[in-house]
Amino acid sequence: MRKSIAGFLLVLFFCGAGIAEDITLVDWNILNYPGSTGAARDPEFRTVLTDIGPDMLLVQEILSQAGVNSYLANVLNTIEPGQWSAAAFVDGPDTDNALFYRTASFTEVSSGILPTALRNIGWWQMRFNSTGDEFRIYSVHLKASTGSTNEAKRLAECQILRADLDALPAGTSFILGGDLNIYTNTESAYQLLLSAGAGQLNDPINQSGNWHNNAAYALYHTQSPRVTQFGGGANGGMDDRFDQVLASGDLLDGTWLDLLPATYVAYGNDGAHFNQAINAGTNGVVSQAVADAIHNSSDHIPVVVTLSSPAATTVAQIVPVLPSALTVAPNPFNPTTSIRYSVNAPGRVFLGVYDPTGRLITTLTDAVRPEGEFSTTWDGRNDQGRSVAGGVYFAHLRAGGDVTTTKMVLIR
């Protein structure tokens, strides 16, 4: 990243060997959980998720709040006690969506649902604790089966979703995960989701085509890892790319918060099990135990992808910074101060306050701004509205490729 030049101020550098914090996102249809077989399947889920090591898990076909509580307690917090939370859940008219996340990594900001004729679409606004970056994640389970009637129902569901995406505030990053039940990219519902506009979604791996029963897309199929019928669900072998993770364009542009296409995988699919069970013979990408667990846990396999966010920061050294880019006055101050900053080109701007250990105290701005001069006020409170102790803090600005930081002193 570029550093503005002139004057001398303390600057927050990204710590560690890299410059990003990598988060593993998993999307998985977990097949009518818990139903009558949840307790028997819990060890299988644990085996798969232990192998993946997720930080956030988006699921479909969860049946109730009791199911959410069970999955949290008997799967995630059994693997890693006390490290996981469940986001707000709405028990709708059919099977539902749920989101689980590591509490050390994320904070749930808000949530809601988009009702459709069949199943609710769920959404959650999430924040990275280490950086203050926010994104919105949606979960869908669209109408199943072939035929024009079912395609029309999927289109109606996607029209509701797309209207919500188009209405998001400018600069909002968003992700869609779920069981789309779509057989080919030419279907109207899929075309709508990927059509140009403010709410446009993108396929990170650009695998457009007729996915159904097509060996050319064997590596990307997510249903079904079974060829025998047991416990409900589909059993046709690996032949459909129903489960996908799609993202807004700003998450794929190589800057700021990003979804990394090279990390996108249908987990456990080695491309050699077309129309077969995922655990038939040798699996080239996971152990036999994991392949068996994928097979036994659900009629879908997980989709896994990495999100990369600017890393947690720490005070490193004194470097040149342009004074006019970020100024604080009065300084020292009590109880408030005005923070002025300049933006050299239109784009997303983040302005936060950190303590000397690199911990984010509050986010003052995280939005798209035009070129120009701006100001905001800090009243010595954190994101929870509580007054912080007197002492040294740092106003940290990220605008485009520029990173600028200035010290400020709060007197109590």
C-alpha positions in Angstrom: 0.0 0.0 0.0 1.1 3.5 -0.7 2.0 5.8 2.2 1.3 9.5 1.9 4.5 11.6 2.3 5.4 14.7 4.4 5.5 15.2 8.2 6.0 12.4 10.7 3.2 10.4 12.4 2.9 7.0 13.9 1.4 4.5 11.4 -0.3 1.2 11.9 1.2 -1.6 9.9 -0.3 -5.0 9.2 1.3 -7.5 11.5 2.4 -11.0 10.9 4.0 -12.7 7.9 1.3 -11.6 5.5 -0.9 -8.5 5.1 -4.3 -10.2 5.3 -6.5 -12.2 7.7 -7.9 -15.2 5.9 -11.3 -16.5 6.9 -12.7 -19.8 5.8 -16.4 -19.6 4.7 -18.4 -22.9 4.3 -21.8 -23.2 2.7 -23.6 -26.5 3.2 -27.1 -27.9 2.8 -27.2 -30.2 5.9 -30.4 -32.2 4.9 -33.4 -31.6 7.2 -31.4 -31.2 10.4 -31.9 -32.5 13.0 -34.9 -34.6 11.9 -34.8 -38.1 13.4 -31.1 -38.7 12.5 -29.4 -35.5 13.8 -27.7 -37.2 16.7 -26.4 -40.0 14.5 -25.1 -37.5 12.0 -23.4 -35.1 14.4 -20.1 -37.1 14.5 -20.0 -37.1 10.7 -20.5 -33.3 10.6 -17.7 -33.0 13.2 -15.3 -35.1 11.1 -15.9 -33.0 8.0 -15.7 -29.6 9.7 -12.7 -30.6 11.7 -11.0 -31.3 8.4 -12.1 -28.0 6.9 -11.5 -25.7 9.8 -14.2 -23.1 9.1 -14.6 -19.7 10.6 -18.1 -19.1 9.3 -20.7 -21.7 8.4 -23.8 -21.0 6.3 -26.4 -23.8 6.2 -29.7 -24.6 4.6 -32.4 -27.2 5.6 -32.3 -26.6 9.3 -35.7 -27.2 10.8 -36.0 -25.1 14.0 -34.3 -23.1 16.7 -33.8 -26.4 18.5 -31.9 -27.6 15.5 -29.8 -24.5 15.5 -29.0 -25.0 19.2 -28.3 -28.6 18.7 -25.9 -28.0 15.8 -24.1 -25.3 17.7 -23.7 -27.4 20.9 -23.2 -30.9 19.4 -21.1 -30.1 16.4 -19.3 -26.7 16.4 -18.8 -26.2 20.1 -18.0 -29.8 20.6 -15.2 -29.4 18.2 -14.1 -26.1 19.7 -15.8 -25.5 23.0 -17.0 -21.9 23.5 -15.7 -20.6 20.3 -18.9 -20.5 18.2 -22.1 -18.6 18.1 -25.3 -18.9 16.1 -26.7 -15.8 14.4 -30.3 -14.7 14.7 -32.6 -17.4 13.4 -36.2 -17.1 12.0 -38.3 -20.3 11.9 -40.2 -19.9 8.6 -42.9 -21.9 6.9 -40.5 -24.6 5.5 -36.9 -25.6 6.1 -34.7 -22.6 7.0 -31.3 -21.0 6.8 -28.8 -20.5 9.7 -25.4 -18.9 10.1 -22.8 -19.9 12.6 -19.5 -17.9 13.3 -16.5 -17.7 15.5 -17.1 -15.1 18.0 -13.5 -14.1 18.1 -13.6 -13.2 14.4 -17.0 -11.8 13.8 -19.8 -9.7 15.2 -23.4 -9.9 14.0 -24.5 -6.3 13.2 -28.1 -7.0 12.0 -30.2 -9.6 10.3 -33.5 -10.2 8.5 -35.4 -12.4 6.1 -37.0 -12.0 2.6 -40.2 -14.0 2.5 -41.0 -15.9 -0.7 -43.8 -18.2 -1.7 -41.9 -21.3 -0.5 -38.9 -20.6 1.8 -37.5 -17.5 3.5 -34.2 -16.0 2.2 -32.0 -15.1 5.2 -29.5 -12.4 5.5 -27.0 -11.2 8.1 -24.8 -8.1 8.3 -21.4 -9.2 9.7 -18.3 -7.4 10.9 -14.7 -8.5 11.1 -13.7 -7.8 14.7 -10.1 -7.2 13.8 -10.6 -4.5 11.1 -14.2 -3.3 11.2 -14.9 -4.4 7.7 -18.5 -5.4 7.1 -20.3 -7.5 4.5 -23.8 -8.9 4.1 -24.3 -12.6 3.6 -27.5 -14.2 2.2 -28.6 -17.8 2.3 -31.1 -19.3 -0.2 -32.7 -22.6 -0.8 -34.6 -22.2 -4.1 -37.4 -24.3 -5.5 -36.3 -27.7 -6.5 -36.8 -29.9 -9.6 -36.9 -29.4 -13.4 -39.7 -28.0 -15.6 -40.9 -24.6 -16.6 -43.2 -24.3 -13.6 -40.4 -24.8 -11.1 -38.1 -22.5 -13.1 -40.7 -19.8 -12.9 -40.9 -20.3 -9.1 -37.1 -20.0 -8.8 -37.2 -16.8 -10.9 -39.8 -15.3 -8.6 -37.7 -16.1 -5.6 -34.6 -14.5 -7.3 -36.6 -11.4 -8.2 -37.3 -10.8 -4.5 -33.6 -11.4 -3.7 -32.3 -9.2 -6.6 -34.6 -6.3 -5.6 -33.1 -6.4 -2.1 -29.6 -6.5 -3.4 -30.2 -3.6 -5.8 -31.5 -1.5 -2.9 -28.5 -2.0 -0.6 -26.5 1.2 0.3 -23.8 2.0 -2.2 -20.5 0.3 -1.3 -22.1 -2.7 0.5 -20.2 -5.9 0.0 -22.4 -9.0 -0.3 -22.2 -12.7 -0.6 -24.8 -15.3 -1.6 -24.6 -18.9 -0.5 -27.0 -21.7 -0.8 -28.8 -24.5 -2.6 -29.9 -22.8 -5.9 -31.4 -26.0 -7.4 -30.4 -24.5 -10.8 -29.3 -26.9 -13.6 -27.7 -24.5 -16.1 -26.5 -20.9 -16.2 -29.0 -20.1 -18.9 -31.9 -20.5 -16.5 -33.7 -17.1 -16.1 -33.2 -17.1 -12.3 -29.5 -17.4 -12.6 -29.2 -14.9 -15.4 -31.1 -12.4 -13.2 -28.7 -12.9 -10.3 -25.7 -12.3 -12.6 -27.2 -9.5 -14.6 -25.6 -6.0 -14.6 -26.6 -3.5 -12.0 -26.0 -2.4 -8.4 -27.0 -5.9 -7.0 -25.1 -8.0 -9.5 -23.6 -11.2 -8.2 -20.7 -13.0 -9.8 -19.5 -16.6 -10.0 -16.0 -16.5 -8.5 -14.8 -19.4 -10.6 -16.6 -18.4 -13.9 -17.9 -21.9 -14.6 -20.9 -21.1 -16.7 -22.6 -23.9 -18.5 -25.0 -26.8 -18.3 -23.9 -28.4 -15.1 -26.5 -31.2 -14.9 -25.1 -34.6 -15.6 -22.2 -33.1 -17.5 -18.8 -34.7 -16.9 -17.1 -31.4 -18.0 -18.2 -29.9 -14.7 -17.5 -33.0 -12.6 -15.0 -31.1 -10.3 -17.8 -28.6 -9.4 -20.7 -30.8 -8.6 -22.1 -30.7 -5.1 -25.0 -33.2 -5.2 -25.4 -36.0 -4.6 -22.5 -37.8 -2.8 -24.7 -40.9 -2.6 -26.0 -43.6 -4.9 -28.0 -45.5 -2.2 -31.1 -44.3 -0.5 -30.9 -43.7 3.2 -32.0 -41.0 5.6 -33.8 -39.0 2.9 -32.5 -36.7 0.3 -31.2 -37.3 -3.2 -29.1 -40.3 -4.2 -28.2 -39.8 -7.8 -24.4 -39.6 -7.5 -22.3 -36.5 -8.2 -24.0 -34.8 -11.1 -25.3 -31.3 -10.2 -23.8 -27.9 -9.2 -26.7 -26.9 -7.0 -24.7 -25.4 -4.2 -22.8 -22.2 -5.0 -21.2 -19.1 -3.4 -21.6 -15.9 -5.4 -20.2 -12.5 -4.6 -20.5 -8.8 -5.4 -17.9 -7.4 -7.8 -16.0 -5.5 -5.1 -15.2 -8.8 -3.4 -13.4 -10.0 -6.5 -11.4 -6.9 -7.5 -8.2 -7.7 -5.6 -8.6 -4.8 -3.2 -9.8 -4.4 0.4 -12.0 -7.3 1.6 -11.9 -10.1 -1.0 -13.2 -13.5 -1.8 -10.3 -15.5 -3.2 -11.5 -17.5 -6.3 -8.4 -19.8 -6.2 -9.6 -21.1 -2.8 -13.1 -22.0 -4.0 -13.8 -25.8 -3.8 -16.6 -28.3 -3.7 -15.1 -30.0 -0.6 -14.3 -33.6 -1.1 -14.9 -33.5 -4.8 -11.8 -34.7 -6.7 -13.5 -34.6 -10.1 -13.2 -38.4 -10.4 -16.6 -39.4 -8.9 -19.0 -38.3 -11.6 -22.3 -40.1 -11.1 -20.7 -42.0 -8.2 -20.7 -41.8 -4.5 -18.1 -39.5 -3.1 -16.5 -42.3 -1.0 -16.4 -44.9 -3.8 -12.9 -46.3 -4.1 -10.1 -43.8 -3.5 -10.9 -40.1 -3.0 -8.0 -38.0 -4.3 -8.5 -34.9 -2.1 -9.7 -36.1 1.3 -9.1 -39.1 3.5 -11.4 -42.1 3.4 -12.8 -41.1 6.8 -13.7 -37.6 5.6 -15.2 -39.0 2.3 -17.3 -41.4 4.4 -18.4 -38.6 6.7 -19.4 -36.4 3.8 -21.4 -39.3 2.3 -23.1 -40.0 5.6 -23.9 -36.5 6.8 -25.9 -35.0 3.9 -27.0 -35.4 0.3 -25.0 -32.2 -0.5 -21.3 -31.5 0.0 -19.8 -28.3 1.4 -18.7 -25.4 -0.7 -15.6 -23.8 0.8 -14.0 -20.4 0.0 -11.6 -18.0 1.7 -12.4 -14.4 2.5 -9.3 -12.2 2.9 -9.5 -9.0 5.0 -6.9 -6.5 6.0 -5.2 -8.0 9.0 -5.3 -6.9 12.6 -3.0 -3.9 13.1 -0.4 -3.0 15.6 1.8 0.1 16.1 5.0 -0.5 14.3 7.2 2.6 13.6 7.3 6.3 12.6 6.9 6.9 8.9 6.2 10.0 6.7 2.5 10.9 6.4 0.8 13.8 4.6 -0.6 16.0 7.4 -3.4 17.4 5.3 -4.7 13.9 4.6 -5.7 13.3 8.2 -5.8 15.9 11.0 -7.2 16.0 14.5 -8.2 19.2 16.3 -8.3 19.9 19.2 -5.5 17.5 20.2 -5.3 16.7 23.1 -9.1 16.9 23.6 -11.9 16.4 26.1 -14.6 15.4 25.5 -14.7 15.5 21.6 -12.4 16.2 18.7 -12.9 16.8 15.0 -11.1 14.5 12.6 -10.7 15.8 9.1 -9.5 13.8 6.1 -9.1 14.1 2.3 -10.0 11.6 -0.4 -7.9 11.8 -3.5 -10.2 9.7 -5.7 -13.7 8.2 -5.4 -13.8 4.9 -3.6 -14.4 3.1 -0.3 -13.1 4.8 2.8 -12.5 3.4 6.2 -11.7 5.6 9.3 -11.4 3.9 12.6 -10.0 4.6 16.1 -7.5 2.1 17.5 -5.8 1.8 20.9 -2.0 1.3 21.2 -2.3 -2.5 21.1 -3.9 -2.3 17.6 -7.5 -3.1 18.9 -10.3 -1.4 17.0 -12.2 0.9 19.3 -14.8 2.3 17.0 -15.5 2.7 13.3 -16.2 6.3 12.3 -16.6 5.8 8.6 -16.9 2.8 6.3 -18.5 3.9 3.1 -17.9 5.0 -0.5 -16.9 8.6 -0.7 -16.3 10.9 -3.6 -13.0 12.9 -4.0 -12.9 15.8 -1.5 -12.5 16.9 2.1 -14.6 15.4 4.9 -14.8 15.6 8.7 -16.3 13.6 11.5 -16.4 13.8 15.3 -15.2 11.3 17.9 -16.7 11.7 21.3 -14.3 9.3 23.1 -16.7 6.3 23.0 -16.4 2.8 21.6 -18.7 1.0 19.2 -20.9 0.0 22.2 -21.4 3.6 23.2 -19.3 3.4 26.3 -16.7 6.0 27.2 -13.1 4.8 26.9 -10.3 5.7 29.3 -8.1 8.7 28.8 -4.8 8.1 26.9 -3.3 7.7 23.5 -5.4 6.6 20.5 -4.8 6.5 16.8 -7.1 7.7 14.0 -6.5 5.3 11.1 -7.6 6.1 7.5 -7.7 3.8 4.5 -8.7 5.3 1.2 -8.0 3.5 -2.0 -4.3 2.5 -1.7 -3.5 5.2 0.8 -3.0 4.4 4.5 -2.7 7.3 7.0 -2.6 7.4 10.8 -2.3 10.1 13.4 -1.9 10.0 17.1 -4.5 11.7 19.4 -4.7 12.1 23.1 -7.9 11.9 25.1 -7.8 13.6 28.4 -10.2 12.5 31.2 
